[in-house]
Structure formats: C-alpha cells, structure tokens
Amino acid sequence: MLRKFNQSGYVLDDELKRFKFHLNTQVLQEFQPIPVSQLERADRMDTVKKMKDYYNTEGALRVTHAVLKKMEMNDLAKKVQKVMNMAITASAILGRLSARFRSVYGNF
C-alpha cells in the first residue's frame, strides 16, 4: 500500500509522515481515523498493519486510495485502484465458481 519510492526504492520519510497525518483524520466517512498515538512511532510495516487492523484489507485499500488522492499522488492512486478492481473481479469470479460448485455438487 505505501509504495511511493525514491530512487533507492524506499518510501520517503516525509511522505510517510504526510500519509500518517491523513490517517489521523476522517478520510472516508465510513472509516474512523486512526488515533495519533497508534501511528506516531509506527514505521511503514506497522502503519500497514494498523490500517488492516482498523479497516480490514479492502478498507485499507480504499483509505490508501483516498489518502494518495489527497496527497496528489495520482499515479500511485491509479495503481491502488487497479489492485482494488482486480480484487473485486477475483471476488466475483470466486462467487460464481462457488455457486456453480454448489449447483453441481450440492452443499456439504
């Protein structure tokens, strides 16, 4: 999720601080902000874990997308949108396969 890289391949510290700042605000109406105390010492991985704990994986992707747009990181926001679209497509395919399996084999 937090994959804005500098030339050496790491998230820039200033951008991570800005990202965490936005997580302390209500980015999307349906998701509560993460308290400052939960993120102030969080590194990149801890931030991702907190987001998944607070929002689940799908919610974390949606919040990430919204924050990146607020930060005007539109290229990254587009990449996150593609990931979300792939997840939706995969979920729909699994749903259809599951329904087909039940229609052929019944419920166990």
N, CA, C and O atoms as CSV, one atom per row, in Angstrom:
chain,resi,resn,atom,element,x,y,z
A,1,MET,N,N,0.803,-1.185,0.000
A,1,MET,CA,C,0.000,0.000,0.000
A,1,MET,C,C,0.852,1.257,0.000
A,1,MET,O,O,0.625,2.162,-0.804
A,2,LEU,N,N,1.811,1.320,0.877
A,2,LEU,CA,C,2.652,2.511,0.942
A,2,LEU,C,C,3.873,2.296,0.065
A,2,LEU,O,O,4.949,1.962,0.561
A,3,ARG,N,N,3.709,2.485,-1.228
A,3,ARG,CA,C,4.783,2.156,-2.146
A,3,ARG,C,C,5.227,3.341,-2.981
A,3,ARG,O,O,5.470,3.190,-4.178
A,4,LYS,N,N,5.336,4.502,-2.388
A,4,LYS,CA,C,5.910,5.651,-3.091
A,4,LYS,C,C,7.404,5.546,-2.862
A,4,LYS,O,O,7.871,5.663,-1.729
A,5,PHE,N,N,8.149,5.329,-3.918
A,5,PHE,CA,C,9.566,5.033,-3.780
A,5,PHE,C,C,10.428,6.214,-4.197
A,5,PHE,O,O,10.087,6.975,-5.103
A,6,ASN,N,N,11.550,6.342,-3.511
A,6,ASN,CA,C,12.570,7.244,-4.018
A,6,ASN,C,C,13.480,6.420,-4.922
A,6,ASN,O,O,13.173,5.263,-5.209
A,7,GLN,N,N,14.582,6.988,-5.371
A,7,GLN,CA,C,15.435,6.263,-6.321
A,7,GLN,C,C,16.028,4.992,-5.733
A,7,GLN,O,O,16.327,4.053,-6.470
A,8,SER,N,N,16.201,4.949,-4.414
A,8,SER,CA,C,16.763,3.738,-3.818
A,8,SER,C,C,15.692,2.703,-3.480
A,8,SER,O,O,16.010,1.618,-2.992
A,9,GLY,N,N,14.426,3.031,-3.736
A,9,GLY,CA,C,13.381,2.033,-3.575
A,9,GLY,C,C,12.617,2.083,-2.267
A,9,GLY,O,O,11.904,1.131,-1.952
A,10,TYR,N,N,12.733,3.140,-1.500
A,10,TYR,CA,C,12.056,3.215,-0.214
A,10,TYR,C,C,11.049,4.353,-0.183
A,10,TYR,O,O,11.188,5.350,-0.891
A,11,VAL,N,N,10.039,4.185,0.648
A,11,VAL,CA,C,9.071,5.254,0.860
A,11,VAL,C,C,9.815,6.417,1.507
A,11,VAL,O,O,10.577,6.232,2.456
A,12,LEU,N,N,9.587,7.592,0.991
A,12,LEU,CA,C,10.230,8.768,1.553
A,12,LEU,C,C,9.623,9.074,2.915
A,12,LEU,O,O,8.405,9.022,3.084
A,13,ASP,N,N,10.485,9.397,3.895
A,13,ASP,CA,C,10.010,9.629,5.257
A,13,ASP,C,C,8.997,10.762,5.340
A,13,ASP,O,O,8.001,10.647,6.054
A,14,ASP,N,N,9.238,11.855,4.618
A,14,ASP,CA,C,8.294,12.978,4.654
A,14,ASP,C,C,6.930,12.563,4.122
A,14,ASP,O,O,5.898,12.984,4.646
A,15,GLU,N,N,6.927,11.746,3.091
A,15,GLU,CA,C,5.661,11.295,2.528
A,15,GLU,C,C,4.942,10.342,3.476
A,15,GLU,O,O,3.715,10.358,3.563
A,16,LEU,N,N,5.697,9.519,4.180
A,16,LEU,CA,C,5.085,8.635,5.170
A,16,LEU,C,C,4.450,9.467,6.283
A,16,LEU,O,O,3.348,9.155,6.735
A,17,LYS,N,N,5.128,10.512,6.724
A,17,LYS,CA,C,4.562,11.393,7.756
A,17,LYS,C,C,3.266,12.027,7.266
A,17,LYS,O,O,2.283,12.086,8.006
A,18,ARG,N,N,3.261,12.496,6.040
A,18,ARG,CA,C,2.047,13.095,5.473
A,18,ARG,C,C,0.934,12.057,5.369
A,18,ARG,O,O,-0.227,12.343,5.663
A,19,PHE,N,N,1.303,10.853,4.950
A,19,PHE,CA,C,0.324,9.773,4.826
A,19,PHE,C,C,-0.302,9.487,6.188
A,19,PHE,O,O,-1.524,9.390,6.302
A,20,LYS,N,N,0.527,9.352,7.219
A,20,LYS,CA,C,0.027,9.071,8.564
A,20,LYS,C,C,-0.819,10.228,9.089
A,20,LYS,O,O,-1.800,10.004,9.799
A,21,PHE,N,N,-0.452,11.456,8.751
A,21,PHE,CA,C,-1.253,12.611,9.148
A,21,PHE,C,C,-2.683,12.453,8.636
A,21,PHE,O,O,-3.642,12.695,9.369
A,22,HIS,N,N,-2.818,12.052,7.390
A,22,HIS,CA,C,-4.152,11.882,6.811
A,22,HIS,C,C,-4.916,10.736,7.474
A,22,HIS,O,O,-6.142,10.785,7.570
A,23,LEU,N,N,-4.206,9.715,7.928
A,23,LEU,CA,C,-4.873,8.608,8.619
A,23,LEU,C,C,-5.451,9.056,9.957
A,23,LEU,O,O,-6.370,8.426,10.480
A,24,ASN,N,N,-4.909,10.153,10.516
A,24,ASN,CA,C,-5.411,10.704,11.776
A,24,ASN,C,C,-6.675,11.535,11.576
A,24,ASN,O,O,-7.275,11.997,12.547
A,25,THR,N,N,-7.077,11.723,10.337
A,25,THR,CA,C,-8.302,12.460,10.025
A,25,THR,C,C,-9.297,11.482,9.407
A,25,THR,O,O,-8.929,10.375,9.014
A,26,GLN,N,N,-10.526,11.887,9.326
A,26,GLN,CA,C,-11.532,11.001,8.730
A,26,GLN,C,C,-11.490,11.173,7.219
A,26,GLN,O,O,-12.100,12.089,6.668
A,27,VAL,N,N,-10.764,10.282,6.558
A,27,VAL,CA,C,-10.547,10.352,5.116
A,27,VAL,C,C,-11.820,9.971,4.365
A,27,VAL,O,O,-12.211,10.643,3.410
A,28,LEU,N,N,-12.451,8.907,4.794
A,28,LEU,CA,C,-13.710,8.441,4.210
A,28,LEU,C,C,-14.739,8.354,5.331
A,28,LEU,O,O,-14.419,7.949,6.449
A,29,GLN,N,N,-15.947,8.730,5.031
A,29,GLN,CA,C,-16.993,8.826,6.047
A,29,GLN,C,C,-17.201,7.522,6.811
A,29,GLN,O,O,-17.452,7.545,8.016
A,30,GLU,N,N,-17.101,6.406,6.132
A,30,GLU,CA,C,-17.399,5.127,6.780
A,30,GLU,C,C,-16.251,4.566,7.616
A,30,GLU,O,O,-16.410,3.526,8.253
A,31,PHE,N,N,-15.104,5.231,7.625
A,31,PHE,CA,C,-13.948,4.745,8.384
A,31,PHE,C,C,-13.491,5.792,9.390
A,31,PHE,O,O,-13.288,6.958,9.050
A,32,GLN,N,N,-13.335,5.355,10.627
A,32,GLN,CA,C,-12.859,6.249,11.677
A,32,GLN,C,C,-11.360,6.496,11.518
A,32,GLN,O,O,-10.642,5.631,11.016
A,33,PRO,N,N,-10.886,7.660,11.938
A,33,PRO,CA,C,-9.443,7.914,11.882
A,33,PRO,C,C,-8.698,7.007,12.860
A,33,PRO,O,O,-9.249,6.563,13.867
A,34,ILE,N,N,-7.452,6.750,12.544
A,34,ILE,CA,C,-6.591,6.007,13.470
A,34,ILE,C,C,-5.988,7.038,14.420
A,34,ILE,O,O,-5.434,8.037,13.960
A,35,PRO,N,N,-6.082,6.823,15.738
A,35,PRO,CA,C,-5.559,7.807,16.686
A,35,PRO,C,C,-4.062,8.069,16.492
A,35,PRO,O,O,-3.297,7.179,16.122
A,36,VAL,N,N,-3.677,9.307,16.750
A,36,VAL,CA,C,-2.273,9.715,16.618
A,36,VAL,C,C,-1.376,8.784,17.419
A,36,VAL,O,O,-0.308,8.390,16.950
A,37,SER,N,N,-1.806,8.432,18.629
A,37,SER,CA,C,-0.977,7.587,19.496
A,37,SER,C,C,-0.681,6.225,18.880
A,37,SER,O,O,0.324,5.601,19.221
A,38,GLN,N,N,-1.538,5.758,17.982
A,38,GLN,CA,C,-1.338,4.460,17.341
A,38,GLN,C,C,-0.322,4.518,16.201
A,38,GLN,O,O,0.233,3.493,15.805
A,39,LEU,N,N,-0.082,5.716,15.679
A,39,LEU,CA,C,0.772,5.838,14.493
A,39,LEU,C,C,2.051,6.628,14.714
A,39,LEU,O,O,2.949,6.577,13.873
A,40,GLU,N,N,2.163,7.364,15.832
A,40,GLU,CA,C,3.284,8.289,15.964
A,40,GLU,C,C,4.653,7.606,15.898
A,40,GLU,O,O,5.607,8.202,15.398
A,41,ARG,N,N,4.764,6.404,16.378
A,41,ARG,CA,C,6.048,5.682,16.322
A,41,ARG,C,C,6.040,4.553,15.291
A,41,ARG,O,O,6.987,3.772,15.212
A,42,ALA,N,N,4.987,4.474,14.519
A,42,ALA,CA,C,4.832,3.370,13.565
A,42,ALA,C,C,5.733,3.559,12.349
A,42,ALA,O,O,5.774,4.633,11.749
A,43,ASP,N,N,6.453,2.497,11.996
A,43,ASP,CA,C,7.219,2.522,10.750
A,43,ASP,C,C,6.278,2.117,9.618
A,43,ASP,O,O,5.066,2.033,9.814
A,44,ARG,N,N,6.827,1.869,8.455
A,44,ARG,CA,C,5.999,1.546,7.291
A,44,ARG,C,C,5.142,0.303,7.519
A,44,ARG,O,O,3.934,0.318,7.283
A,45,MET,N,N,5.772,-0.755,7.973
A,45,MET,CA,C,5.060,-2.021,8.160
A,45,MET,C,C,4.022,-1.914,9.277
A,45,MET,O,O,2.916,-2.441,9.152
A,46,ASP,N,N,4.379,-1.231,10.370
A,46,ASP,CA,C,3.422,-1.043,11.461
A,46,ASP,C,C,2.209,-0.242,10.995
A,46,ASP,O,O,1.082,-0.510,11.411
A,47,THR,N,N,2.447,0.741,10.129
A,47,THR,CA,C,1.352,1.555,9.601
A,47,THR,C,C,0.396,0.691,8.785
A,47,THR,O,O,-0.822,0.799,8.925
A,48,VAL,N,N,0.947,-0.158,7.943
A,48,VAL,CA,C,0.109,-1.058,7.138
A,48,VAL,C,C,-0.678,-1.993,8.051
A,48,VAL,O,O,-1.871,-2.208,7.840
A,49,LYS,N,N,-0.017,-2.548,9.063
A,49,LYS,CA,C,-0.702,-3.455,10.000
A,49,LYS,C,C,-1.840,-2.734,10.719
A,49,LYS,O,O,-2.935,-3.281,10.851
A,50,LYS,N,N,-1.589,-1.521,11.180
A,50,LYS,CA,C,-2.641,-0.750,11.860
A,50,LYS,C,C,-3.817,-0.505,10.924
A,50,LYS,O,O,-4.976,-0.616,11.326
A,51,MET,N,N,-3.512,-0.171,9.676
A,51,MET,CA,C,-4.584,0.070,8.711
A,51,MET,C,C,-5.429,-1.186,8.517
A,51,MET,O,O,-6.657,-1.109,8.477
A,52,LYS,N,N,-4.779,-2.337,8.397
A,52,LYS,CA,C,-5.519,-3.589,8.218
A,52,LYS,C,C,-6.321,-3.925,9.472
A,52,LYS,O,O,-7.437,-4.435,9.379
A,53,ASP,N,N,-5.748,-3.635,10.657
A,53,ASP,CA,C,-6.467,-3.876,11.910
A,53,ASP,C,C,-7.716,-2.999,12.014
A,53,ASP,O,O,-8.773,-3.465,12.436
A,54,TYR,N,N,-7.590,-1.747,11.633
A,54,TYR,CA,C,-8.701,-0.801,11.742
A,54,TYR,C,C,-9.729,-0.959,10.628
A,54,TYR,O,O,-10.930,-0.828,10.866
A,55,TYR,N,N,-9.264,-1.237,9.423
A,55,TYR,CA,C,-10.149,-1.137,8.260
A,55,TYR,C,C,-10.366,-2.442,7.505
A,55,TYR,O,O,-11.188,-2.451,6.589
A,56,ASN,N,N,-9.708,-3.515,7.813
A,56,ASN,CA,C,-9.607,-4.762,7.051
A,56,ASN,C,C,-8.882,-4.470,5.731
A,56,ASN,O,O,-8.618,-3.310,5.415
A,57,THR,N,N,-8.571,-5.484,4.984
A,57,THR,CA,C,-7.746,-5.296,3.786
A,57,THR,C,C,-8.437,-4.424,2.744
A,57,THR,O,O,-7.822,-3.506,2.199
A,58,GLU,N,N,-9.698,-4.700,2.463
A,58,GLU,CA,C,-10.414,-3.907,1.458
A,58,GLU,C,C,-10.532,-2.447,1.891
A,58,GLU,O,O,-10.317,-1.537,1.091
A,59,GLY,N,N,-10.871,-2.234,3.150
A,59,GLY,CA,C,-10.983,-0.872,3.661
A,59,GLY,C,C,-9.653,-0.146,3.634
A,59,GLY,O,O,-9.594,1.043,3.322
A,60,ALA,N,N,-8.571,-0.867,3.964
A,60,ALA,CA,C,-7.238,-0.255,3.931
A,60,ALA,C,C,-6.884,0.196,2.519
A,60,ALA,O,O,-6.281,1.253,2.334
A,61,LEU,N,N,-7.254,-0.598,1.532
A,61,LEU,CA,C,-7.017,-0.191,0.142
A,61,LEU,C,C,-7.823,1.052,-0.211
A,61,LEU,O,O,-7.313,1.962,-0.863
A,62,ARG,N,N,-9.073,1.092,0.216
A,62,ARG,CA,C,-9.914,2.252,-0.085
A,62,ARG,C,C,-9.379,3.512,0.584
A,62,ARG,O,O,-9.345,4.580,-0.028
A,63,VAL,N,N,-8.960,3.386,1.846
A,63,VAL,CA,C,-8.403,4.537,2.562
A,63,VAL,C,C,-7.086,4.959,1.918
A,63,VAL,O,O,-6.838,6.152,1.741
A,64,THR,N,N,-6.245,3.995,1.568
A,64,THR,CA,C,-4.980,4.308,0.900
A,64,THR,C,C,-5.237,5.091,-0.377
A,64,THR,O,O,-4.575,6.096,-0.637
A,65,HIS,N,N,-6.189,4.639,-1.168
A,65,HIS,CA,C,-6.532,5.321,-2.418
A,65,HIS,C,C,-6.952,6.765,-2.140
A,65,HIS,O,O,-6.498,7.688,-2.816
A,66,ALA,N,N,-7.815,6.956,-1.148
A,66,ALA,CA,C,-8.299,8.301,-0.821
A,66,ALA,C,C,-7.170,9.202,-0.326
A,66,ALA,O,O,-7.099,10.372,-0.702
A,67,VAL,N,N,-6.287,8.661,0.516
A,67,VAL,CA,C,-5.170,9.458,1.034
A,67,VAL,C,C,-4.224,9.843,-0.097
A,67,VAL,O,O,-3.794,10.994,-0.179
A,68,LEU,N,N,-3.901,8.905,-0.959
A,68,LEU,CA,C,-2.998,9.211,-2.074
A,68,LEU,C,C,-3.578,10.299,-2.970
A,68,LEU,O,O,-2.843,11.151,-3.470
A,69,LYS,N,N,-4.877,10.273,-3.171
A,69,LYS,CA,C,-5.507,11.332,-3.967
A,69,LYS,C,C,-5.402,12.675,-3.251
A,69,LYS,O,O,-5.132,13.693,-3.887
A,70,LYS,N,N,-5.613,12.688,-1.931
A,70,LYS,CA,C,-5.474,13.931,-1.167
A,70,LYS,C,C,-4.046,14.460,-1.230
A,70,LYS,O,O,-3.820,15.670,-1.234
A,71,MET,N,N,-3.091,13.544,-1.278
A,71,MET,CA,C,-1.680,13.926,-1.349
A,71,MET,C,C,-1.258,14.257,-2.778
A,71,MET,O,O,-0.101,14.595,-3.028
A,72,GLU,N,N,-2.195,14.159,-3.703
A,72,GLU,CA,C,-1.949,14.411,-5.122
A,72,GLU,C,C,-0.897,13.475,-5.712
A,72,GLU,O,O,-0.108,13.864,-6.573
A,73,MET,N,N,-0.905,12.244,-5.234
A,73,MET,CA,C,-0.047,11.188,-5.764
A,73,MET,C,C,-0.910,10.337,-6.686
A,73,MET,O,O,-1.190,9.172,-6.407
A,74,ASN,N,N,-1.315,10.937,-7.772
A,74,ASN,CA,C,-2.323,10.332,-8.639
A,74,ASN,C,C,-1.852,9.069,-9.341
A,74,ASN,O,O,-2.654,8.163,-9.565
A,75,ASP,N,N,-0.573,8.983,-9.693
A,75,ASP,CA,C,-0.066,7.757,-10.323
A,75,ASP,C,C,-0.205,6.567,-9.373
A,75,ASP,O,O,-0.635,5.484,-9.770
A,76,LEU,N,N,0.166,6.791,-8.117
A,76,LEU,CA,C,0.027,5.719,-7.128
A,76,LEU,C,C,-1.435,5.405,-6.857
A,76,LEU,O,O,-1.804,4.241,-6.696
A,77,ALA,N,N,-2.262,6.428,-6.807
A,77,ALA,CA,C,-3.697,6.211,-6.588
A,77,ALA,C,C,-4.274,5.341,-7.702
A,77,ALA,O,O,-5.117,4.481,-7.444
A,78,LYS,N,N,-3.828,5.558,-8.931
A,78,LYS,CA,C,-4.297,4.737,-10.052
A,78,LYS,C,C,-3.869,3.282,-9.880
A,78,LYS,O,O,-4.635,2.367,-10.183
A,79,LYS,N,N,-2.648,3.069,-9.393
A,79,LYS,CA,C,-2.172,1.700,-9.170
A,79,LYS,C,C,-2.997,1.004,-8.090
A,79,LYS,O,O,-3.349,-0.168,-8.223
A,80,VAL,N,N,-3.299,1.736,-7.026
A,80,VAL,CA,C,-4.129,1.160,-5.964
A,80,VAL,C,C,-5.522,0.853,-6.502
A,80,VAL,O,O,-6.106,-0.174,-6.157
A,81,GLN,N,N,-6.056,1.732,-7.340
A,81,GLN,CA,C,-7.373,1.499,-7.949
A,81,GLN,C,C,-7.363,0.222,-8.784
A,81,GLN,O,O,-8.334,-0.536,-8.769
A,82,LYS,N,N,-6.278,-0.021,-9.510
A,82,LYS,CA,C,-6.173,-1.254,-10.300
A,82,LYS,C,C,-6.188,-2.481,-9.395
A,82,LYS,O,O,-6.837,-3.479,-9.707
A,83,VAL,N,N,-5.472,-2.405,-8.275
A,83,VAL,CA,C,-5.461,-3.521,-7.324
A,83,VAL,C,C,-6.868,-3.758,-6.782
A,83,VAL,O,O,-7.310,-4.902,-6.671
A,84,MET,N,N,-7.569,-2.674,-6.445
A,84,MET,CA,C,-8.938,-2.817,-5.941
A,84,MET,C,C,-9.842,-3.439,-6.999
A,84,MET,O,O,-10.666,-4.297,-6.684
A,85,ASN,N,N,-9.694,-3.015,-8.242
A,85,ASN,CA,C,-10.506,-3.579,-9.324
A,85,ASN,C,C,-10.221,-5.062,-9.519
A,85,ASN,O,O,-11.141,-5.847,-9.746
A,86,MET,N,N,-8.948,-5.452,-9.432
A,86,MET,CA,C,-8.596,-6.870,-9.564
A,86,MET,C,C,-9.200,-7.680,-8.425
A,86,MET,O,O,-9.681,-8.793,-8.640
A,87,ALA,N,N,-9.179,-7.129,-7.214
A,87,ALA,CA,C,-9.750,-7.833,-6.063
A,87,ALA,C,C,-11.251,-8.015,-6.236
A,87,ALA,O,O,-11.789,-9.075,-5.917
A,88,ILE,N,N,-11.931,-6.988,-6.739
A,88,ILE,CA,C,-13.374,-7.086,-6.972
A,88,ILE,C,C,-13.662,-8.150,-8.024
A,88,ILE,O,O,-14.581,-8.953,-7.864
A,89,THR,N,N,-12.881,-8.157,-9.096
A,89,THR,CA,C,-13.055,-9.143,-10.159
A,89,THR,C,C,-12.816,-10.555,-9.631
A,89,THR,O,O,-13.593,-11.466,-9.919
A,90,ALA,N,N,-11.750,-10.738,-8.863
A,90,ALA,CA,C,-11.441,-12.058,-8.305
A,90,ALA,C,C,-12.556,-12.524,-7.381
A,90,ALA,O,O,-12.936,-13.695,-7.406
A,91,SER,N,N,-13.077,-11.624,-6.573
A,91,SER,CA,C,-14.166,-11.973,-5.664
A,91,SER,C,C,-15.412,-12.398,-6.435
A,91,SER,O,O,-16.080,-13.360,-6.056
A,92,ALA,N,N,-15.723,-11.691,-7.506
A,92,ALA,CA,C,-16.890,-12.038,-8.327
A,92,ALA,C,C,-16.709,-13.409,-8.973
A,92,ALA,O,O,-17.647,-14.205,-9.020
A,93,ILE,N,N,-15.516,-13.680,-9.466
A,93,ILE,CA,C,-15.235,-14.980,-10.089
A,93,ILE,C,C,-15.374,-16.096,-9.060
A,93,ILE,O,O,-15.981,-17.130,-9.341
A,94,LEU,N,N,-14.812,-15.891,-7.869
A,94,LEU,CA,C,-14.933,-16.910,-6.818
A,94,LEU,C,C,-16.386,-17.143,-6.433
A,94,LEU,O,O,-16.794,-18.278,-6.187
A,95,GLY,N,N,-17.159,-16.074,-6.380
A,95,GLY,CA,C,-18.584,-16.215,-6.064
A,95,GLY,C,C,-19.312,-17.051,-7.102
A,95,GLY,O,O,-20.115,-17.919,-6.757
A,96,ARG,N,N,-19.032,-16.790,-8.373
A,96,ARG,CA,C,-19.674,-17.565,-9.447
A,96,ARG,C,C,-19.228,-19.023,-9.415
A,96,ARG,O,O,-20.046,-19.925,-9.591
A,97,LEU,N,N,-17.943,-19.259,-9.194
A,97,LEU,CA,C,-17.447,-20.637,-9.116
A,97,LEU,C,C,-18.072,-21.381,-7.942
A,97,LEU,O,O,-18.444,-22.548,-8.058
A,98,SER,N,N,-18.182,-20.694,-6.819
A,98,SER,CA,C,-18.782,-21.309,-5.640
A,98,SER,C,C,-20.241,-21.669,-5.899
A,98,SER,O,O,-20.687,-22.760,-5.542
A,99,ALA,N,N,-20.978,-20.758,-6.518
A,99,ALA,CA,C,-22.386,-21.032,-6.843
A,99,ALA,C,C,-22.496,-22.202,-7.812
A,99,ALA,O,O,-23.370,-23.056,-7.663
A,100,ARG,N,N,-21.622,-22.240,-8.792
A,100,ARG,CA,C,-21.630,-23.336,-9.776
A,100,ARG,C,C,-21.315,-24.666,-9.093
A,100,ARG,O,O,-21.969,-25.675,-9.360
A,101,PHE,N,N,-20.319,-24.665,-8.217
A,101,PHE,CA,C,-19.940,-25.869,-7.487
A,101,PHE,C,C,-21.125,-26.388,-6.675
A,101,PHE,O,O,-21.410,-27.586,-6.685
A,102,ARG,N,N,-21.818,-25.483,-5.969
A,102,ARG,CA,C,-22.977,-25.889,-5.167
A,102,ARG,C,C,-24.102,-26.424,-6.042
A,102,ARG,O,O,-24.798,-27.365,-5.659
A,103,SER,N,N,-24.282,-25.828,-7.214
A,103,SER,CA,C,-25.362,-26.307,-8.090
A,103,SER,C,C,-25.056,-27.697,-8.641
A,103,SER,O,O,-25.972,-28.484,-8.879
A,104,VAL,N,N,-23.790,-28.000,-8.843
A,104,VAL,CA,C,-23.406,-29.307,-9.375
A,104,VAL,C,C,-23.316,-30.348,-8.263
A,104,VAL,O,O,-23.809,-31.465,-8.422
A,105,TYR,N,N,-22.697,-29.996,-7.144
A,105,TYR,CA,C,-22.400,-30.974,-6.097
A,105,TYR,C,C,-23.256,-30.822,-4.844
A,105,TYR,O,O,-23.200,-31.677,-3.961
A,106,GLY,N,N,-24.039,-29.767,-4.746
A,106,GLY,CA,C,-24.854,-29.539,-3.554
A,106,GLY,C,C,-24.008,-29.036,-2.402
A,106,GLY,O,O,-22.790,-28.899,-2.517
A,107,ASN,N,N,-24.663,-28.766,-1.303
A,107,ASN,CA,C,-23.948,-28.301,-0.101
A,107,ASN,C,C,-23.401,-29.490,0.665
A,107,ASN,O,O,-24.015,-30.557,0.683
A,108,PHE,N,N,-22.279,-29.317,1.280
A,108,PHE,CA,C,-21.672,-30.406,2.048
A,108,PHE,C,C,-22.197,-30.401,3.440
A,108,PHE,O,O,-21.809,-31.243,4.250
